Structure formats: structure tokens, C-alpha cells
Amino acid sequence: MNKLKTFVLESYDEMKNKVSWPKYGQLQNSSFLVLVASLIFALFIGLIDYVFQSGMDWFYGEF
């Protein structure tokens, strides 16, 4: 039990005093970048899915 208490106290100290947290503006910019990248990735995957589905519909329509 003493090891757990020591671990929690040292973890708290590290998070409070040793970690460099980003400023609010940096956090907003990073969040916006992740949102835009996720949107682009989703559109790209959607396009690939559409092309693949169209190709399969055409292929099976031939038989």
C-alpha cells in the first residue's frame, strides 16, 4: 500500500511541476489541425469506398 501511495504522490508532483502543458492557443491550433486532417482522411476513405463500390457494381452488372 505504501508503494501505491508513493507512486500516486510522485505522479501528481510530476504532472504538476515537471510537465510542460501547451498554452490555450496552441491547444486550439492543434485541435483544429486534427479536425481538418480527420475530415480530409474521412473524405479520402469515402472516395475510395465510392470508387470501389462503383467498380464492383459495374463488374457484377456485367455477369
N, C-alpha and C positions, 0 to 999 in steps of 0.2 A: 504494500500500500504506500510505503514511503517513496518508492521509485516512481509510482504514478503521480504522486503529489509533486515531486521534484520535476518530472517531465512537464507537467502542466504549467508550473511556475516558470520554468525556463522557456517554454514555448511562448507563453504570454509576454515575457520580457523581450524575447527576440522579435515577436510581431510588433511590439510597441516601440522599441528603441533601435532595432538594427535593420528593419526592412524599410526600403525607400519606396513610399507609396506615390503613385502618379498624381499630378495636380488634376483638378476637375476638368480643365480644358483639354488636357492630354487624354483623359478618360473619354471625353465626348468625341474627340477626333478618332480615337481607336475604335470606339463603338460604331461610329459612322462608317469607318473603313470596313469593319467586319460585316455590317449590314449590307453595304454595297457589294462586297465580294460574295456574300452569300446569295444575293439576288442575281448577280451575274452567273454564278455557278448553277443556280436553280434554273435559270433560263437556258443555259447551255445544255444541261441534262434534259430539260424538257424538249429542246430542239432535237437532240439525239434520239430521244424516245419517239418523237413525232416522225422523224425520218425512218427509223427502224419499223415503226408500226405501218407507215405508208408502204414501205418496201415489202413487208410481209403480206399486207392486204393485196397488193399487186401480184405477188408471187403466187399466193393461194387462189387468187381470182383467175389465174391462167389455167388452172387444172380443174 
